[in-house]
Amino acid sequence: MAEEEAPYRQLDSPGGSAKPEDNSLGRLLTLSDGVFAIAMTLLALDLKVPDLVGHVSDAELRHALAQHASSYWSYLLSFYVIASYWGAHRRLLRSVVVVHATLIRDTVFLLLIVAAMPFPARLLGQYGGTPFALALYGAANALATIAVIALGHDVRLRHLADKNAPMPKDHLRYWDNWLSLAVFLLCIPAGYLFGSNGPFVLVLLVIPSRLGMLTKLAHSDRFSALWTRIRGLVS
């Protein structure tokens, strides 16, 4: 176990050595991409075609599709959420040069939640109006978001990233994860508080997804000039 806990460098990192385990980061990324891809694909299995008999009119088909609208909404939302986890994981690991057991544990825990994500997504799609379905969906995604936050924390704490290649824009996404976590935690009581309107709480995920764009806008020269003009008018 002591040998397993010890960190080791990749071949392309300074001081790297040709050891059999030097490809561990590549294998971890391959495993992660595979799990993310499978989970995202499994979501599509719940996109059911309406089972209609006889001559079907356009209005009847649209009405039947509307009956499955919650499943389509759950698919789009869950695909976006899993893609967000994949993007966060990729950004964190693309500058990592030192593999540590903590890095592997954090990633495997994230993959554990992601692999099971089609289950709460299907519950949300079929029984989104019930409080427990929304609470379970929020809890599962809260755990996945915590795993992403823990992964980023451990990469910084254990200095696993290349010092000459700082993680770009990662500081801008710090609050993204925490805001997403707050939204998913809010989902747990939302179903009990708002009834069938509880799933609309997930619309708040738009805020953290647009936080980076708003940050760039706030630091742009055009916004600074506009803000200076507004302050001049007020004063």
N, C-alpha and C positions, 0 to 999 in steps of 0.2 A: 504493500500500500504506500510506503514511503516513496518508492520510485514512481508510483502512479501520480502522486501529488506534486512531484517536482515539475516545474515548467521546462519547456524545451523550445528552441528556436526553429524557425523554418529555414529551408535551404537558401532562400533569397534574402534572408536577413543578415545583418552584420554579425560575424562570428558564427554563422550557421555551420553545422556539421552534417556530413552525409550519414545520417542514422536512419534506420528503417522507419522510425516513427515520424520522420520529418514531413511526411505527407498528411499528417493528422488533420491539419487545417483544411486541406483540400477535401479530405474525406468527410469532414464535418459539414462543409459547405454543400457537398454533393448530397449528403443525407438530408440536410435542411431543405434544399431546393426540391428534392423528391417529395418530402412530406408536404411542403407547401403546395406543390403542383397537384398532388393527389387530393388533398383536402379541397382545393378550389374546384377541381373537376367533379368531386363527389357532390358538391352543392348543386350541380346542374341536373343530377338525377331526380331531383324533386320538381323539375319543370315538367309538369304533366300536360299532355294534350287532352282536351276535353273529350270524353267518350260519348259521342252523340250518334244516334241512329236515324236512318231514313234520310230524306232530303233536308239538308240543313241550310237555313237561310243565313244571310250575313248578320242579321240582327241576333239570331239565336247563337251564332258562333261568338259574337262579341259579348253577349250576355254570359255565355259559359266561361269565356276567358276572364271576364270580370269576377266570376266566382272564385277564381284562383289568384286574384290580384295580390293577396297577402303573401302567397308563396313566391311570386315574382319579386315582390318588394324585399322579402327576406333574402332571396338569392343575391340581388344586387347589393344590398347592404352588407351581407356576410362576405361576398367576394371582395368588396372594397376594404372591409376590415382586415381580412386575411392578407390581402395585397399590401396593406399598410404595415402589418407585422413583418412581412417579407422585406419590404423596403427598409424598415428600421433595422432589421437584422443584417441586411446587406451593407448598410452604411456603417454599422458598428464594426463589422468584421473585415471590411475591405482594407483597413489600415493595420490590422492585427498581424504581428510577426512572431509573437510568443504565445504558444498554446499552453494553457493551464487547465487543471482538472475543474476549476471553478467555471471556466468558460464553457467547458463541455457540459457540466451539470446545468448551467443556466439555459443553454441552448436546448438540451434534451427536455427540460421542463417546459420550455416554450413549445417545443414540438409535440409534447404530450397533450397540451391544450388545443393546439391547432389541429392535430389529427382527429380530435373528437368534436371539432367545431361544427361539422355537418349535423350532428345530433341536436344541439340547442337551436341551430338555424332552422331545422325542420320543425321543431316544436314551435318556434316563433311564427313560422309561416302558417302552420295549421291551427295553432291555438294561441295566437298572439293576443287575443282579447282576454286571456286568463292571466291573472297576476303571477302564477308560478312560472309559466313559460317565459315571461319577460324577465322575471327575477333570475331564473337559471341562465338565460342568455347574457344578462348583465354580469352575473357572477363569473361565468366562464371567461368572458372577455376582460373582466377586471383582473383575473389571475394571469391571463396572457399579457396584459399591459404591465402588470407588476414584474413579470418575467423579463420583458424588454427593458424596463427601468433598472432592474437588478443587473442585467447583462451590461448595460452601459456603465453602471457604477463600478462593476468589477473590472471592466476593461481599463477604466481610469485608475482605480485604486491599485491594481496590480501592475500598472504600466505595461500592458500587453500590446499597445499600439506602437508603431514606429514613431520615434520622437521627431524625425525629419518629415513625417507625413501626418500632420495633425488632422483630426477627423473634421472635415469641412462641414460647416453649417450645423454641426451637432449641438452646439450651444443654443442655436435658434430653435431646435426641436425639443429642448429640455422641457419647456412648458407644454408642448403638444401632448406628450405622454401623460403628464399629470392632469391636464384638462380632460383628455380622453378617459382616464381612470375615474375622474369625478363623474363624468356622464354615465359610465357603465355602473358605477356604484349607485347612482341616482335611479337607475333602472330597477334596482332590487325593490325599493318601496313604491316606485311609480305606479306599478300595476295595481297595488292595493289602494293607493291614494286616488288615482285618476280613472280606474276601471279600464274599459276598453280603449280609452284614449292614452293609456300609459305608453305604448310603443312610440308615440310621437315625440317622446323625450329623446329618442335616438337622433332626431333631427339636429340636436345640439352638437353632434359630431362635426357639423359643418364648421364650427368655431375653431377647434384645434387644427382642422385640415387647412384652414385659410390663415392661420396665425402667421406662418412664414411670409405669405404674400403681404399681409398687413404690416409686418415688421419692415419688409423691404420698402413698402410705400411710405412708412413713417420716416425712413431714413433717406428718402429720395430728395433731390434738390428742389423738385417742383412742389413737393409737400411742404418743405421748409419755407419756401418763398410764400406759399399760400398761408401758412401758419403765421409768418411774420406780418403779412398784410392784415390778417384777421386781428392779431394783437394790436396792430396800429390803429385799426378802426375802433376797437373796444376802448382803448386807452385815450 
